[in-house]
Amino acid sequence: MPGRMWSLGLYKSVVLVLFLLRQNPVQEAAAELFGISRATVSRRWTALLPVVEKVLAAHVPDPAEASAGRIVLIDGTLVTTWD
């Protein structure tokens, strides 16, 4: 592809997007971990998120089916209740 080279290759760019989806860090933290600018994180996110979503769509279960008859922990946070 002509033009400027990516500061991350395709593989690491996909890893970055998956990391952002899985860990939900602020882009500034992801930029520091990957050794790139926050603007580059934002560009990779914008460019690759639709592709990653399309590829993974077949592997995401329907929430109603996946939770049928089960107790569901929404965000992984255990919260003390008084009941």
N, C-alpha and C positions, 0 to 999 in steps of 0.2 A: 504494500500500500504506500503510495507516494506521500510525502509530507513529513512532518515531525514524528520522531519515534516516541512511543509511549514511555513514560518513566517506569512503568511496570509492564511486564509482559502479560499476555492474555491469561496464562495460568494464575499468576499472582493477583491479577485483577479480579478473577473469579473468586479466588480464595478471600480476597478483601470483601467482596460483596457478601459472600457466605458468612464471613466473620461478623459483618455489620448486622446481618439478619439474625444470626444466632445469639450474639452477645449484646447487641443494641448499645454499643458505646457511642459517645459523642464523636463526631468526625475528627476533631482535633486529636483525640487519643488514638484513633485508628491511624491517622497520618503519622504520628510519632512512632507507633509500633512498626509501621511498614516503611518508614524512612522517606516519606513523600510529603507534599504539601496538602493542606486541607482542601484546597481547590481541586487537586488531583483526585482526592477521595471523592469529592462531590461529582466530578466528571465521570469517574468510573462507575459510581452508584447509578447515576442517571442513564448512562449508556448500557450497562449490563443488567440492571435489575429486571427489566421486562423480559430479557432472554432467559435469565435464571428462573423467573417465575413460570415462564412457559414450559421450560424443561422439567421443572419439579411438579407442575400441576397434576400430572398423572399419579404422583406418589403421595399426594396430600389427601388424607381420608376425610370424608364428610363428618363434621363435628357431631351431628345428631347420631349418626351410626356409631362413631367411635366412643361416644359417651353413654350410649344406651345401657341403662341398668348399672351404671358405675358412679362412683364419687369422683368428681373431676377437680383437680387442682389447677386453677386457671393460669397463674403466672409463676408457679414454683415457690411462692411465699407461704410459709406456715404462720398463721396468725392465731394467737390465743383468743378463745371465745369464752364467754361466761355461761353458756347454756350447757 
